[in-house]
C-alpha cells in the first residue's frame, strides 16, 4: 500500500518537475507576447495587403491589386532608391566610426569606462524626437553648420533645400549613434590574441599591415553581425526623416518606412501600406541573404 502511494506521488509530481515543462512555463510570457504582438500582427498585415482597407472599416478583398498599383507607383519606387542610397552610405560610415572609436577605447586608460559610457549615450537617445529637433536646428538654414559653410563662400547653401544634400544630415545623425556597434567591436578586439600582433611586429609589419592582415580578418564575424543589424536598422529609419525633413525636398528623403507611415495613417490607405511593408520585408530579406551568401568569401572563423 505504501509503495503504491509513493508511486502515485512520484508520478503526479513528475509533470511539475519535468525540465521541459518548467522551461515552457518560464518561456510562456515571451511566447505569448511574440505570438500576440508579432505573429498575429504580421498575419493580419499580410491579409490586409490583399485588401482595400481603412482603419475602422471592413476590409474588401482586391487580390494582388495593391501590389499591381505599387509596380506603377513612382513615389514608392523613389522611396526604395533613396532608402538604398541611405543604407549604402550610412551603414558603412557608422561601422567605420564604431570600429575607429572601439580601437581607441581598447587602449588601457584610467578613464576607459567613462569614455565608453559617454560614447554610448547617443545610442540611447539618438532615435528620440528631441534629438532629431536639435539636429534639425544644427543643419537648418540658420544653423551654425550652414552658417560656417556660407562664411567660406558658399552663399545660399542649404542642406534641407537641396535634393542632393538633404540626406547628409540624416546619415550623420545615424552615424552619430554608433555606441552599440562600438561596444561589440570593443569586445571583439579584446578576443584577438596578442601573439598575432607580436609575431607581426617581429616580422616587420607596420600598423596598417597589422590592421588589414590581423584585426579585420579576426573581427570579420563581428563585422558581419554588426552589418546585418545596422542594415535592418537603416531600412527602418523613420524618426529622423519624419521630424527633420518630412521626406523632402521633392521626396529626396522619403524613405520606405516614412512612405508607409504616410500611406497608412495620413492618407488612410492601410491595405496599400501593408503591401508596401511586405515589399520592404522582401527587400531586406534579399539584401541580408546576399550578404550571408557572400560572407563565406570574406568572413574568417578561427575554428
N, C-alpha and C positions, 0 to 999 in steps of 0.2 A: 504493500500500500504506500509506504513512504517512498519507495523507488518510483512508483507511478506519479506521485505528487512532484517529486524532484524533476522527473522527466517532463511533466507538464509545465512547470515553472521555467525550465530551461528553454522549452520550445516557444513559450509565449514571450519570453524576454529576448529571444534570438532576433526577432524582427527589429526591435528597437536598438539592439546592439550591433546590427549589421552595419559595416563600414559604408557600404553603398547608400543605405537609407539615410544615415547621418549626413553624408556628403550631399545628397539631394535636398535634404532639409536646409542645410546651410546655403546651398545654391539657389533655393527657391525664390528668394527676393529678386535676385538677378534674372532668373528665368522668367518670372512674371513681368518684371519691368521691361526686359528685352522683347518679350512677346507683345505686350500691350503698347509699348512706346516705339518699337522699331518694326517688328514683323507685320503687325496689323496695319499701321500707317503705310508701310510700303505696299502691302496688298491693296489697300484702298486707293493709293496713288496710281498703281498700275491699272486698276479698274477704271478710275476716273480719266486716265489718259486716253481711253477709248470712248469717252462720253463728252457731250456738251453739258458742262456742269458749272453752276454758280452756287456759291455758299448760300444755304437757306432754301434752295430749290431742289427739285428732284432731278437726278442725272438722266440725260437722254443718250441712248447708245448711238454712236456715229461710226463705229468701227475704226478704221485707220484714217478717218477724215482729218484728225488733228495732226497726225504725222505727215499726211499729204500736204496740208497747209504749211507745215514747218519747212518742207522742202522748197517752198516758194517764198518763204519769209526772209527778206533781205536783212531785216533788223536782227533776227535770230542768227543768221549766218555771220553777220558782222560781229555779234557778241561772242561767237565761237573764236573768230580770228583774233579779236583783241584780248580774249582770255588766254589763248595760246601764246600771244606775244608777252603778256604779263607774266605767265608762268615761265616761259623760256628765259626771260631776263631776270625776273625777281628771285626765283628759286636758287639758281647758281650764285647770284650775288649774296643772298642770305647765307648760304652754306660756306662761301668763302670768308665772309665776316666771322661766322661762328668758329670756323677752324682756326683762323688767324688769332682771335681772342683766346681761344682754348689753348693754343700753343704758348701764348704769352703768360697765361694764368697757371700753366703747369710748372713753371719755374718756381722753386720753393722760396716763398717770402713770408714775412710775418703777417701781412695783410691779405693773404691769398683768399681766405674765406670771405672776408669783407668785399673784396673785389668781385668775387663770383656772385655774391648776393646783389651787388649793385648792378652788374651786367644782366642779371636775370630779371630784375624788376620790370623792364619794358615788356617782357613776355607775359607778365601777369596783367598789365594794364593796357598793353598795346592795342587790343581789339576793342577798347571801350569807345563810346561816343565822345567822351570828354577829350581823349587824346586825339581823335580824328578832328575835332573842332580846333584844337590847338595847332595841329598840323596844317589845317586849312588857313589859319591866320599866318603861320610862318611862311607859307608859299603863296599867299594871296597877292593880289596886285599891289597892295600897300604894306606887305610884309617885309621883314628885314632881309630875307634872302633875295627876293626880287629887287629890292632897293639896292642891295650890294651889286647885283648883276647890272642894273641900269646905270649905276655910278661908274662902271667900267666901260661904258659906251654903248650898251645895248638898250637904247631908249625904246620905250614902248613894249618891252618884253613882258610877257605874262604867261605863266605856266598854264593856268586854267582857261586861257583864251586861245590856246594853240592846240590843235588836234595832234601835232607831232610831239608835244612836250607834256601834255596833261597827265600822261601815265607815270611820269618820272616821280612826282611826289608820292604816289601810291606805292611804287616799287620801293622807294627809300623807306617809307613808313613800315612796309613789310620786312625789309632787311634789318630795320632797327630792332625788330622783335626776335633776335637770334638766340635768346637766353637758353631755351630748352635744347636746341641743337648744340649749343656751346657746351653745356654740361655733359651731353652724351659724347661729344668729341673728346672732352677732357678726360672722361672715364676711359675711353678707348686708348688715348695716348699713354695713360699710366700702365696699360696692359702690354705695351710693346717692350720686349726685353732690352735692357740697356746693353747687353752683349752685342747686339746688332750694330749699335752706334759706335761702340768701342772698336769693333773689328773694322768698321768702315773708316774710322779715323786712322787706324794703323795703316790701312791700305791707301791713305791719302785722299779720301773722298771729301769734297768740300760740303758746305752746309746745304747747297742746292741739290747736290747729288744724293746726300743722305735723305733729304726730304722726298725726292721723287723715287728713290730706289728702296727706301725703308718705310718712311712714315705713311705715304699714300697707299702702298700695297697692303700694309698691315691694318690700315684704317678702312680699307675698301668695303668690308661688310657693314661697318657703321655708316660709311658714306651712303651705301645702298639703302639702309634703313632710314636715315635722315632724308634722303632724296625722295623716297616714296611718301613719307609722312608730310613733307613740305609741298610736294606736288598735289596731294589731296587737299591740303590747306589752301594752296594757291587757287585751285579750281573753285573753291567755295568762298573766295573773297567777296565780302558783301559790305561790311560796315564802312570801311574807308571810302569805297566807291559811292555808296549811297549818301554819306554825310559830306564828303569833301567835294565831289564833282556831280553827284546825282546822274552819273552816266555820260555827262557832257565833256567837252563841247562836241556837238554833232556826233554823239554816240561813240566817241573815242575811248571812253572808259565804261561803256555799258556792258559789264561783264555778265557771264551767264547767270550767276546767282541773282544779280540785281535785275536782270531782264525777267527772270522767273518770278521774282517778287512783284514787279510791276504788272505783269500779265495776270497774276493770281489775285492780288489784293487791290491794286489801283484800278485795273480795267475789269476785274471780276470775271476773268476768263480762266477759271480754276482748272478745268479739264485740259485746256491748252497749255497751262503752266505745268501740269503734271506730265504731259507729253514731253515738254522741254526738259524737265528734271530727269526723265529716263534717258533721253538723248545725252544729257550731261553725264549720267552714270556710265553709259556705254563708252563715251569718250575717255573718261577717267580710267575705266577698266582696260581699254585698249592701250592707253599710254603706259599704265602700270604693267600690263602684260608684256609690252615691248621691252620695257626696262628689265624685267625679270628674265626675259628670253635672252637678252644680250649680256646680262650680268655675269654669265659664266666666262666671258672673254676678258673681263677686267676686275673681277672680284676674287680675292685671294683668301683661302681658308687654310690655316696652318696644318690642320689635321688631314 
